[in-house]
Amino acid sequence: MKKEVGKEIEKRPKVGVGVIVYDTKGRVLLGKRKNAHGEGCWAFPGGHLEFNEEVFDCARREVREETGIEIDGLQHVAFTNDIFTAEDKHYITLFVSAKHSAGEVMVLESDKCDHWDWFDPGQFPEPLFLTLKNLKKQGFRYEYDFKSLR
């Protein structure tokens, strides 16, 4: 009986946080994934939401751990329901936007990311990670409201 309960829990969707980081030119930060599901695809920085962790705290932590930069002006923007059929994984991805506030982008997790680069919205490289494809299907527009920040 315990094994069945364990399998049930194991099959529940996980919660991911994707961070749409904008620079002062309105470009968006993307990294090329490696050694994980979606290998070779371009994705935002982000990762798993930890138990008892606030979404914005997760976003700051993941961006810092992966890129070495600091972000501020975080805003909730969207969520996606992401089913990775081939990998038998299911995620709910919570997207937040933020602006780059300090530091130079570096690859700090070279086992997970090949490199980072800034791209103009609408000119993203291919292939895109499933979460970005699903965000695009929703009609998400890459616009950061710099004016609302003071």
DSSP file (Angstrom, degrees, kcal/mol; ACC not computed):
  #  RESIDUE AA STRUCTURE BP1 BP2  ACC     N-H-->O    O-->H-N    N-H-->O    O-->H-N    TCO  KAPPA ALPHA  PHI   PSI    X-CA   Y-CA   Z-CA
    1    1 A M     >        0   0    0      0, 0.0     4,-2.0     0, 0.0     5,-0.2   0.000 360.0 360.0 360.0 -41.6    0.0    0.0    0.0
    2    2 A K  H  >  +     0   0    0      1,-0.2     4,-2.6     2,-0.2     5,-0.2   0.875 360.0  55.8 -63.4 -36.9    2.8    2.4    0.8
    3    3 A K  H  > S+     0   0    0      2,-0.2     4,-2.4     1,-0.2    -1,-0.2   0.901 106.4  50.5 -62.5 -40.4    4.4    1.8   -2.5
    4    4 A E  H  > S+     0   0    0      2,-0.2     4,-2.2     1,-0.2    -1,-0.2   0.915 110.8  48.4 -63.3 -43.2    1.2    2.8   -4.3
    5    5 A V  H  X S+     0   0    0     -4,-2.0     4,-2.3     1,-0.2    -2,-0.2   0.922 111.4  51.1 -62.7 -43.4    1.0    6.0   -2.3
    6    6 A G  H  X S+     0   0    0     -4,-2.6     4,-2.5     1,-0.2    -2,-0.2   0.895 110.2  48.5 -60.7 -42.0    4.6    6.8   -3.1
    7    7 A K  H  X S+     0   0    0     -4,-2.4     4,-1.7     2,-0.2    -1,-0.2   0.886 109.3  53.7 -66.0 -38.3    4.1    6.3   -6.8
    8    8 A E  H  < S+     0   0    0     -4,-2.2     4,-0.2     2,-0.2    -2,-0.2   0.932 111.9  44.0 -60.8 -46.2    1.0    8.5   -6.6
    9    9 A I  H >< S+     0   0    0     -4,-2.3     3,-1.6     1,-0.2    -2,-0.2   0.906 110.1  56.4 -65.1 -42.1    3.0   11.3   -5.0
   10   10 A E  H 3< S+     0   0    0     -4,-2.5    -1,-0.2     1,-0.3    -2,-0.2   0.830 104.7  53.2 -59.4 -33.0    5.9   10.8   -7.4
   11   11 A K  T 3< S+     0   0    0     -4,-1.7    -1,-0.3    -3,-0.2    -2,-0.2   0.433  83.8 109.7 -86.2   0.9    3.6   11.3  -10.4
   12   12 A R  S <  S-     0   0    0     -3,-1.6    78,-0.2    -4,-0.2    -3,-0.0  -0.459  81.1 -94.6 -73.8 150.0    2.2   14.6   -9.2
   13   13 A P        -     0   0    0      0, 0.0    78,-0.3     0, 0.0     2,-0.2  -0.311  36.8-135.6 -61.9 146.8    3.3   17.7  -11.1
   14   14 A K  E     -a   91   0A   0     76,-2.4    78,-2.6    -3,-0.1     2,-0.6  -0.641  16.7-118.5 -96.5 161.1    6.3   19.6   -9.9
   15   15 A V  E     -a   92   0A   0     34,-0.3    34,-2.3    -2,-0.2     2,-0.3  -0.905  31.2-175.7-106.8 122.0    6.4   23.4   -9.6
   16   16 A G  E     -aB  93  48A   0     76,-2.6    78,-3.1    -2,-0.6     2,-0.5  -0.810  15.6-145.8-110.7 155.7    9.0   25.3  -11.6
   17   17 A V  E     -aB  94  47A   0     30,-2.9    30,-1.5    -2,-0.3     2,-0.5  -0.986  11.0-165.3-122.4 121.5    9.7   29.0  -11.7
   18   18 A G  E     -aB  95  46A   0     76,-2.1    78,-2.3    -2,-0.5     2,-0.6  -0.909   8.6-151.9-106.5 132.6   10.9   30.6  -14.9
   19   19 A V  E     -a   96   0A   0     26,-2.9     2,-1.1    -2,-0.5    78,-0.2  -0.906   5.4-157.5-113.6 115.4   12.4   34.0  -14.7
   20   20 A I  E     -a   97   0A   0     76,-3.1    78,-2.2    -2,-0.6     2,-0.5  -0.771  20.4-166.3 -89.8  98.5   12.1   36.4  -17.7
   21   21 A V  E     -a   98   0A   0     -2,-1.1     8,-1.9     8,-0.4     2,-0.4  -0.778   1.8-163.6 -95.3 124.7   15.1   38.7  -17.0
   22   22 A Y  E     -aC  99  28A   0     76,-2.7    78,-2.8    -2,-0.5     6,-0.2  -0.828   6.0-149.1-105.3 142.9   15.2   41.9  -19.0
   23   23 A D    >   -     0   0    0      4,-1.9     3,-2.0    -2,-0.4    78,-0.0  -0.449  42.9 -89.0 -95.3-178.8   18.2   44.2  -19.5
   24   24 A T  T 3  S+     0   0    0      1,-0.3   122,-0.0    -2,-0.2    -1,-0.0   0.671 127.8  57.7 -67.8 -15.3   17.9   48.0  -19.9
   25   25 A K  T 3  S-     0   0    0      2,-0.1    -1,-0.3     0, 0.0     3,-0.1   0.420 119.6-108.5 -91.6   0.4   17.6   47.5  -23.7
   26   26 A G  S <  S+     0   0    0     -3,-2.0    -2,-0.1     1,-0.3     2,-0.1   0.565  72.3 142.5  83.7   8.7   14.5   45.3  -23.2
   27   27 A R        -     0   0    0     93,-0.1    -4,-1.9    91,-0.0     2,-0.4  -0.446  44.8-130.2 -80.7 159.6   16.4   42.1  -24.2
   28   28 A V  E     -CD  22 119A   0     91,-3.4    91,-2.7    -6,-0.2     2,-0.5  -0.887  13.5-122.7-116.1 140.6   15.7   38.8  -22.5
   29   29 A L  E     + D   0 118A   0     -8,-1.9    -8,-0.4    -2,-0.4     2,-0.3  -0.699  34.0 174.5 -86.1 126.5   18.2   36.4  -21.0
   30   30 A L  E     - D   0 117A   0     87,-2.7    87,-2.3    -2,-0.5     2,-0.3  -0.976  13.4-158.5-130.7 145.9   18.2   32.8  -22.4
   31   31 A G  E     -ED  43 116A   0     12,-3.2    12,-2.6    -2,-0.3     2,-0.7  -0.933  21.8-122.1-122.8 149.1   20.4   29.9  -21.7
   32   32 A K  E     -E   42   0A   0     83,-2.1    82,-3.3    -2,-0.3    83,-0.4  -0.814  35.6-134.5 -92.3 115.3   21.0   26.7  -23.8
   33   33 A R  E     + D   0 113A   0      8,-2.9     7,-2.9    -2,-0.7     2,-0.3  -0.273  26.8 176.5 -71.0 149.3   20.2   23.7  -21.6
   34   34 A K        +     0   0    0     78,-2.2     3,-0.1     5,-0.2     5,-0.0  -0.990  56.2  18.2-149.8 156.4   22.3   20.6  -21.3
   35   35 A N  S    S+     0   0    0     -2,-0.3     2,-0.3     1,-0.2    -1,-0.1   0.755 109.2  71.9  58.3  30.3   22.3   17.3  -19.4
   36   36 A A  S >  S-     0   0    0     76,-0.1     3,-1.1    -3,-0.0    -1,-0.2  -0.936 100.2 -58.1-155.5 174.5   18.6   17.5  -18.5
   37   37 A H  T 3  S+     0   0    0     -2,-0.3    -3,-0.1     1,-0.3    -4,-0.0  -0.375 125.4  32.9 -60.3 142.3   15.2   17.2  -20.2
   38   38 A G  T >  S-     0   0    0      1,-0.2     3,-2.3    -5,-0.1    -5,-0.3   0.698  85.2-178.9  81.2  20.1   15.1   19.7  -23.0
   39   39 A E  T <   +     0   0    0     -3,-1.1    -5,-0.2     1,-0.3    -1,-0.2  -0.273  68.1  20.3 -55.6 134.5   18.8   19.4  -23.7
   40   40 A G  T 3  S+     0   0    0     -7,-2.9    -1,-0.3     1,-0.3     2,-0.2   0.337 100.9 116.6  87.6  -6.4   19.8   21.7  -26.5
   41   41 A C    <   -     0   0    0     -3,-2.3    -8,-2.9    87,-0.1     2,-0.4  -0.601  67.3-116.6 -94.2 156.7   16.8   24.0  -26.1
   42   42 A W  E     +Ef  32 128A   0     85,-2.5    87,-2.6   -10,-0.2     2,-0.3  -0.769  42.6 164.0 -93.5 135.4   16.8   27.6  -25.0
   43   43 A A  E     -E   31   0A   0    -12,-2.6   -12,-3.2    -2,-0.4     3,-0.1  -0.948  37.8-101.7-146.5 162.2   15.2   28.5  -21.7
   44   44 A F        -     0   0    0     -2,-0.3   -14,-0.1   -14,-0.2   -24,-0.1  -0.421  52.2 -91.2 -74.4 159.4   14.9   31.2  -19.1
   45   45 A P  S    S+     0   0    0      0, 0.0   -26,-2.9     0, 0.0     2,-0.3  -0.400  77.3 101.4 -63.0 154.7   16.9   30.9  -15.9
   46   46 A G  E     -B   18   0A   0     16,-0.2     2,-0.3   -28,-0.2   -28,-0.2  -0.934  35.1-178.2 155.5-175.5   14.8   29.1  -13.2
   47   47 A G  E     -B   17   0A   0    -30,-1.5   -30,-2.9    -2,-0.3     2,-0.2  -0.950  43.9 -19.5 177.4-159.4   14.2   25.9  -11.4
   48   48 A H  E     -B   16   0A   0     -2,-0.3     2,-0.5   -32,-0.2   -32,-0.2  -0.475  53.2-124.2 -77.4 138.9   12.2   24.1   -8.8
   49   49 A L        -     0   0    0    -34,-2.3   -34,-0.3    -2,-0.2     2,-0.1  -0.717  33.1-136.6 -76.5 125.6   10.2   25.9   -6.1
   50   50 A E    >   -     0   0    0     -2,-0.5     3,-2.0     4,-0.2     8,-0.1  -0.460  30.8 -81.1 -84.3 158.0   11.4   24.6   -2.7
   51   51 A F  T 3  S+     0   0    0      1,-0.3    -1,-0.1    -2,-0.1     3,-0.1  -0.363 116.3   5.6 -58.6 130.9    9.2   23.7    0.2
   52   52 A N  T 3  S+     0   0    0      1,-0.2     2,-0.4    -2,-0.1    -1,-0.3   0.603  99.8 134.0  68.6  15.5    8.1   26.8    2.1
   53   53 A E    <   -     0   0    0     -3,-2.0    -1,-0.2     4,-0.0     2,-0.2  -0.793  56.4-125.6 -98.5 137.2    9.9   29.1   -0.4
   54   54 A E     >  -     0   0    0     -2,-0.4     4,-2.3     1,-0.1     5,-0.2  -0.508  23.1-120.6 -74.1 148.2    8.2   32.2   -1.8
   55   55 A V  H  > S+     0   0    0      1,-0.2     4,-2.4     2,-0.2     5,-0.1   0.916 112.7  47.4 -59.3 -46.6    8.1   32.4   -5.6
   56   56 A F  H  > S+     0   0    0      1,-0.2     4,-2.5     2,-0.2    -1,-0.2   0.870 110.8  52.4 -65.2 -35.5   10.1   35.6   -5.8
   57   57 A D  H  > S+     0   0    0      2,-0.2     4,-2.5     1,-0.2    -1,-0.2   0.901 109.7  49.7 -64.8 -40.1   12.7   34.3   -3.4
   58   58 A C  H  X S+     0   0    0     -4,-2.3     4,-3.1     2,-0.2     5,-0.3   0.925 109.7  51.4 -61.8 -44.9   13.0   31.2   -5.6
   59   59 A A  H  X S+     0   0    0     -4,-2.4     4,-2.3     1,-0.2     5,-0.2   0.936 112.2  45.5 -59.5 -48.3   13.4   33.4   -8.7
   60   60 A R  H  X S+     0   0    0     -4,-2.5     4,-2.3     2,-0.2    -1,-0.2   0.926 115.3  47.9 -60.6 -45.0   16.2   35.5   -7.1
   61   61 A R  H  X S+     0   0    0     -4,-2.5     4,-3.0     2,-0.2     5,-0.2   0.944 113.0  46.3 -62.1 -50.2   17.9   32.3   -5.8
   62   62 A E  H  X S+     0   0    0     -4,-3.1     4,-2.4     1,-0.2     5,-0.3   0.913 113.4  48.3 -62.7 -43.6   17.8   30.4   -9.1
   63   63 A V  H  X>S+     0   0    0     -4,-2.3     4,-2.7    -5,-0.3     5,-0.8   0.922 114.4  46.8 -63.1 -43.1   19.0   33.4  -11.2
   64   64 A R  H  X5S+     0   0    0     -4,-2.3     4,-1.3    -5,-0.2    -2,-0.2   0.928 114.3  47.2 -63.5 -45.3   21.9   34.0   -8.8
   65   65 A E  H  <5S+     0   0    0     -4,-3.0    -2,-0.2    -5,-0.2    -1,-0.2   0.863 121.5  35.7 -65.2 -36.6   22.9   30.3   -8.7
   66   66 A E  H  <5S+     0   0    0     -4,-2.4    42,-2.1    -5,-0.2    43,-0.6   0.830 136.1  13.7 -88.0 -33.9   22.7   29.9  -12.5
   67   67 A T  H  <5S-     0   0    0     -4,-2.7    39,-2.3    -5,-0.3    -3,-0.2   0.608  85.5-126.7-122.2 -17.9   24.0   33.3  -13.7
   68   68 A G     << +     0   0    0     -4,-1.3    -4,-0.2    -5,-0.8     2,-0.2   0.460  69.2 121.1  81.7   0.5   25.6   35.2  -10.9
   69   69 A I        -     0   0    0     -6,-0.6     2,-0.3    37,-0.2    -1,-0.3  -0.560  57.9-129.1 -97.7 163.2   23.5   38.3  -11.5
   70   70 A E  E     -G  102   0A   0     32,-2.8    31,-2.8    -2,-0.2    32,-1.3  -0.825  22.4-164.6-106.3 149.0   21.0   40.1   -9.2
   71   71 A I  E     +G  100   0A   0     -2,-0.3     2,-0.3    29,-0.2    29,-0.2  -0.914  10.5 171.2-129.9 156.5   17.5   41.0  -10.2
   72   72 A D  E     +G   99   0A   0     27,-2.0    27,-2.8    -2,-0.3    -2,-0.0  -0.898  51.8  61.1-149.5-177.9   14.8   43.3   -8.8
   73   73 A G  E     -     0   0A   0     -2,-0.3    -1,-0.1    25,-0.2    24,-0.1   0.870  69.7-170.6  64.5  37.7   11.4   44.6   -9.8
   74   74 A L  E     -     0   0A   0     24,-0.1     2,-0.3    -3,-0.1    24,-0.2  -0.341   8.0-178.4 -68.4 141.6    9.8   41.2   -9.9
   75   75 A Q  E     -G   97   0A   0     22,-2.2    22,-2.7    -2,-0.1     2,-0.3  -0.999  29.9-119.1-139.9 138.8    6.3   40.8  -11.3
   76   76 A H  E     +G   96   0A   0     -2,-0.3    20,-0.2    20,-0.2     3,-0.1  -0.605  40.4 163.0 -72.2 135.7    4.0   37.8  -11.7
   77   77 A V  E     -     0   0A   0     18,-2.4     2,-0.3     1,-0.4    19,-0.2   0.714  47.3 -36.4-126.3 -37.5    3.3   37.3  -15.4
   78   78 A A  E     -G   95   0A   0     17,-1.3    17,-3.1    62,-0.0    -1,-0.4  -0.982  40.4-133.5-172.3 172.8    1.8   33.9  -16.3
   79   79 A F  E     -G   94   0A   0     -2,-0.3     2,-0.3    15,-0.2    15,-0.2  -0.981  14.9-158.2-141.6 156.3    1.8   30.1  -15.7
   80   80 A T  E     -G   93   0A   0     13,-2.0    13,-2.3    -2,-0.3     2,-0.7  -0.941  18.9-133.2-131.6 156.3    2.0   27.1  -18.0
   81   81 A N  E     -G   92   0A   0     -2,-0.3     2,-0.6    11,-0.2    11,-0.2  -0.939  32.5-169.1-107.6 108.1    1.0   23.5  -17.7
   82   82 A D  E     -G   91   0A   0      9,-3.1     9,-3.0    -2,-0.7     2,-0.7  -0.878  12.6-176.2-114.6 111.9    4.0   21.6  -19.2
   83   83 A I  E     -G   90   0A   0     -2,-0.6     2,-1.2     7,-0.2     7,-0.2  -0.915   9.7-162.8-109.2 112.2    3.8   17.9  -19.9
   84   84 A F  E  >> -G   89   0A   0      5,-2.7     5,-2.0    -2,-0.7     4,-0.9  -0.749  11.8-176.9 -93.5  88.7    7.1   16.4  -21.1
   85   85 A T  T >45S+     0   0    0     -2,-1.2     3,-0.9     1,-0.2    -1,-0.2   0.903  76.4  49.0 -58.4 -50.0    5.7   13.2  -22.7
   86   86 A A  T 345S+     0   0    0      1,-0.3    -1,-0.2    -3,-0.1    -2,-0.1   0.836 118.7  40.1 -62.4 -33.4    9.0   11.6  -23.7
   87   87 A E  T 345S-     0   0    0     -3,-0.3    -1,-0.3     2,-0.1    -2,-0.2   0.481 105.3-127.1 -94.2  -4.0   10.6   12.2  -20.3
   88   88 A D  T <<5 +     0   0    0     -4,-0.9     2,-0.3    -3,-0.9    -3,-0.2   0.917  64.0 135.5  55.5  46.9    7.4   11.3  -18.3
   89   89 A K  E   < - G   0  84A   0     -5,-2.0    -5,-2.7     2,-0.0     2,-0.4  -0.930  37.9-166.1-125.3 149.9    7.5   14.7  -16.4
   90   90 A H  E     + G   0  83A   0     -2,-0.3   -76,-2.4    -7,-0.2     2,-0.4  -0.990  11.9 176.2-139.0 126.6    4.8   17.2  -15.6
   91   91 A Y  E     -aG  14  82A   0     -9,-3.0    -9,-3.1    -2,-0.4     2,-0.6  -0.952  28.0-149.2-129.1 147.4    5.4   20.7  -14.4
   92   92 A I  E     -aG  15  81A   0    -78,-2.6   -76,-2.6    -2,-0.4     2,-0.6  -0.990  29.5-155.9-104.5 120.9    3.4   23.7  -13.6
   93   93 A T  E     -aG  16  80A   0    -13,-2.3   -13,-2.0    -2,-0.6     2,-0.6  -0.891   7.1-156.9-108.0 123.0    5.7   26.6  -14.4
   94   94 A L  E     -aG  17  79A   0    -78,-3.1   -76,-2.1    -2,-0.6     2,-0.4  -0.863  14.8-152.9 -96.1 120.0    5.2   30.0  -12.7
   95   95 A F  E     +aG  18  78A   0    -17,-3.1   -18,-2.4    -2,-0.6   -17,-1.3  -0.796  16.4 176.6 -99.4 135.8    6.7   32.8  -14.7
   96   96 A V  E     -aG  19  76A   0    -78,-2.3   -76,-3.1    -2,-0.4     2,-0.3  -0.950  18.6-140.8-127.4 152.3    7.9   36.0  -13.2
   97   97 A S  E     +aG  20  75A   0    -22,-2.7   -22,-2.2    -2,-0.3     2,-0.3  -0.826  25.9 165.8-109.7 156.3    9.6   38.9  -14.9
   98   98 A A  E     -a   21   0A   0    -78,-2.2   -76,-2.7    -2,-0.3     2,-0.4  -0.973  31.0-116.0-157.7 163.9   12.4   40.9  -13.5
   99   99 A K  E     -aG  22  72A   0    -27,-2.8   -27,-2.0    -2,-0.3     2,-0.3  -0.903  32.9-110.4-111.1 143.8   15.1   43.4  -14.4
  100  100 A H  E     + G   0  71A   0    -78,-2.8   -29,-0.2    -2,-0.4     3,-0.1  -0.529  41.2 170.5 -66.0 124.8   18.8   42.8  -14.3
  101  101 A S  E     -     0   0A   0    -31,-2.8     2,-0.3     1,-0.4   -30,-0.2   0.691  54.2  -0.1-114.5 -24.7   20.1   45.0  -11.5
  102  102 A A  E    S+ G   0  70A   0    -32,-1.3   -32,-2.8     1,-0.0    -1,-0.4  -0.983  89.0  36.3-164.0 151.8   23.7   44.0  -10.9
  103  103 A G  S    S-     0   0    0     -2,-0.3     2,-0.4   -34,-0.2   -34,-0.1   0.025  71.2 -82.0  94.1 162.8   26.5   41.7  -12.0
  104  104 A E        -     0   0    0    -36,-0.2     2,-0.2   -35,-0.1    -2,-0.0  -0.862  48.0-106.1-104.0 138.1   27.8   40.2  -15.2
  105  105 A V        +     0   0    0     -2,-0.4     2,-0.3   -37,-0.1   -37,-0.2  -0.449  47.7 168.9 -67.9 129.0   26.1   37.1  -16.6
  106  106 A M        -     0   0    0    -39,-2.3     2,-0.9    -2,-0.2   -37,-0.2  -0.932  42.5-111.3-134.2 157.8   28.3   33.9  -16.1
  107  107 A V        +     0   0    0     -2,-0.3     3,-0.3     1,-0.2   -40,-0.2  -0.832  42.4 164.9 -89.1 104.4   27.7   30.2  -16.5
  108  108 A L  S    S+     0   0    0    -42,-2.1     2,-0.4    -2,-0.9    -1,-0.2   0.617  71.2  47.7 -97.7 -16.0   27.8   29.0  -12.9
  109  109 A E    >>  +     0   0    0    -43,-0.6     3,-2.3    -3,-0.1     4,-1.8  -0.666  64.7 168.9-122.5  75.1   26.2   25.6  -13.5
  110  110 A S  T 34 S+     0   0    0     -2,-0.4    -1,-0.1     1,-0.3    -2,-0.1   0.659  73.9  63.4 -66.3 -15.1   28.2   24.4  -16.5
  111  111 A D  T 34 S+     0   0    0      1,-0.1    -1,-0.3    -3,-0.1     3,-0.1   0.648 115.3  31.2 -79.3 -14.3   26.8   20.9  -16.1
  112  112 A K  T <4 S+     0   0    0     -3,-2.3   -78,-2.2     1,-0.3     2,-0.4   0.603 121.1  42.3-115.7 -19.6   23.3   22.3  -16.8
  113  113 A C  E  <  -D   33   0A   0     -4,-1.8    -1,-0.3   -80,-0.2   -80,-0.2  -0.994  50.8-162.5-139.1 132.0   23.8   25.2  -19.2
  114  114 A D  E    S-     0   0A   0    -82,-3.3     2,-0.3    -2,-0.4    -1,-0.1   0.938  74.5 -34.3 -75.2 -50.0   26.1   25.6  -22.2
  115  115 A H  E     -     0   0A   0    -83,-0.4   -83,-2.1    -9,-0.1     2,-0.3  -0.980  51.3-125.5-166.5 164.2   25.9   29.4  -22.3
  116  116 A W  E     +D   31   0A   0     -2,-0.3     2,-0.3   -85,-0.2   -85,-0.2  -0.863  28.6 167.6-114.3 148.5   23.7   32.5  -21.6
  117  117 A D  E     -D   30   0A   0    -87,-2.3   -87,-2.7    -2,-0.3     2,-0.4  -0.985  33.4-113.0-156.3 159.7   22.9   35.3  -24.0
  118  118 A W  E     -D   29   0A   0     -2,-0.3     2,-0.4   -89,-0.2   -89,-0.2  -0.800  34.4-174.6 -97.0 135.3   20.6   38.3  -24.4
  119  119 A F  E     -D   28   0A   0    -91,-2.7   -91,-3.4    -2,-0.4     5,-0.1  -0.970  27.6-115.2-132.2 145.4   17.9   38.2  -27.2
  120  120 A D    >   -     0   0    0     -2,-0.4     3,-2.2     3,-0.3   -93,-0.1  -0.569  47.1 -98.9 -71.5 138.6   15.4   40.7  -28.5
  121  121 A P  T 3  S+     0   0    0      0, 0.0    -1,-0.1     0, 0.0    20,-0.0  -0.324 113.2  27.5 -56.4 140.7   11.8   39.5  -27.9
  122  122 A G  T 3  S+     0   0    0     -3,-0.1    -2,-0.1     1,-0.0     0, 0.0   0.346 110.5  75.8  85.7  -7.1   10.5   37.9  -31.1
  123  123 A Q    <   +     0   0    0     -3,-2.2    -3,-0.3     2,-0.0    -1,-0.0  -0.174  62.3 147.9-126.7  39.2   14.0   36.9  -32.2
  124  124 A F        -     0   0    0     -5,-0.1     4,-0.1     1,-0.1     2,-0.0  -0.457  48.2-113.1 -74.9 147.2   14.6   34.0  -29.9
  125  125 A P        -     0   0    0      0, 0.0   -83,-0.2     0, 0.0    -1,-0.1  -0.314  44.9 -81.5 -73.6 163.3   16.8   31.1  -31.1
  126  126 A E  S    S+     0   0    0      1,-0.1     2,-0.1   -85,-0.1     3,-0.0  -0.831  96.5  44.5-112.8 154.8   15.4   27.7  -31.8
  127  127 A P  S    S-     0   0    0      0, 0.0   -85,-2.5     0, 0.0     2,-0.3   0.599  73.6-159.0 -81.1 152.7   14.7   25.2  -30.4
  128  128 A L  B     -f   42   0A   0    -87,-0.2   -85,-0.2    -2,-0.1    -2,-0.1  -0.713  24.8-104.3 -94.5 146.3   12.8   26.6  -27.5
  129  129 A F    >>  -     0   0    0    -87,-2.6     4,-1.9    -2,-0.3     3,-1.0  -0.333  37.4-108.1 -62.2 148.7   12.2   24.7  -24.3
  130  130 A L  H 3> S+     0   0    0      1,-0.3     4,-2.7     2,-0.2     5,-0.2   0.834 117.5  58.9 -53.2 -38.1    8.6   23.4  -23.9
  131  131 A T  H 3> S+     0   0    0      1,-0.2     4,-1.8     2,-0.2    -1,-0.3   0.890 107.7  46.3 -61.9 -38.0    7.7   26.0  -21.2
  132  132 A L  H <> S+     0   0    0     -3,-1.0     4,-2.3     2,-0.2    -1,-0.2   0.882 110.7  52.7 -70.8 -38.2    8.6   28.9  -23.6
  133  133 A K  H  X S+     0   0    0     -4,-1.9     4,-2.1     1,-0.2    -2,-0.2   0.923 111.2  47.0 -60.4 -43.8    6.6   27.2  -26.4
  134  134 A N  H  X S+     0   0    0     -4,-2.7     4,-1.1     2,-0.2    -2,-0.2   0.855 110.3  52.3 -68.7 -34.4    3.6   26.9  -24.1
  135  135 A L  H  <>S+     0   0    0     -4,-1.8     5,-1.7    -5,-0.2     3,-0.3   0.897 109.2  50.7 -64.6 -40.4    4.0   30.5  -23.0
  136  136 A K  H ><5S+     0   0    0     -4,-2.3     3,-2.0     1,-0.2    -2,-0.2   0.894 103.6  58.2 -64.2 -40.8    4.0   31.6  -26.6
  137  137 A K  H 3<5S+     0   0    0     -4,-2.1    -1,-0.2     1,-0.3    -2,-0.2   0.811 100.4  58.4 -59.0 -30.0    0.8   29.6  -27.3
  138  138 A Q  T 3<5S-     0   0    0     -4,-1.1    -1,-0.3    -3,-0.3    -2,-0.2   0.565 118.6-114.0 -75.8  -8.2   -0.9   31.7  -24.7
  139  139 A G  T < 5 +     0   0    0     -3,-2.0    -3,-0.2    -4,-0.2    -2,-0.1   0.718  49.1 179.2  82.1  21.1    0.0   34.8  -26.6
  140  140 A F      < -     0   0    0     -5,-1.7     2,-0.5     1,-0.1    -1,-0.2  -0.328  16.5-147.7 -59.3 134.1    2.4   36.2  -24.0
  141  141 A R        -     0   0    0      2,-0.1     2,-1.8   -20,-0.0    -1,-0.1  -0.912  12.9-129.4-107.7 129.7    4.0   39.5  -25.0
  142  142 A Y        +     0   0    0     -2,-0.5     2,-0.4     2,-0.0    -2,-0.0  -0.562  56.4 135.5 -81.5  84.6    7.5   40.2  -23.9
  143  143 A E        -     0   0    0     -2,-1.8     2,-0.5     2,-0.0    -2,-0.1  -0.986  37.7-158.8-134.0 123.0    7.0   43.7  -22.4
  144  144 A Y        -     0   0    0     -2,-0.4     2,-1.7  -118,-0.1     3,-0.2  -0.880  18.3-134.1-103.4 132.5    8.4   44.7  -19.1
  145  145 A D    >   +     0   0    0     -2,-0.5     3,-0.9     1,-0.2     4,-0.3  -0.580  35.3 164.2 -87.7  79.0    6.8   47.7  -17.4
  146  146 A F  G >  S+     0   0    0     -2,-1.7     3,-1.2     1,-0.2    -1,-0.2   0.803  70.9  64.8 -64.0 -28.6    9.9   49.7  -16.4
  147  147 A K  G 3  S+     0   0    0      1,-0.3    -1,-0.2    -3,-0.2    -2,-0.1   0.776  91.8  61.7 -67.7 -26.7    7.8   52.7  -15.8
  148  148 A S  G <  S+     0   0    0     -3,-0.9     2,-0.3     2,-0.0    -1,-0.3   0.651  91.6  83.7 -75.8 -12.5    5.9   51.1  -12.9
  149  149 A L    <         0   0    0     -3,-1.2    -3,-0.0    -4,-0.3     0, 0.0  -0.685 360.0 360.0 -92.4 142.8    9.2   50.8  -10.9
  150  150 A R              0   0    0     -2,-0.3    -1,-0.1     0, 0.0    -3,-0.0   0.348 360.0 360.0-130.3 360.0   10.5   53.6   -8.8
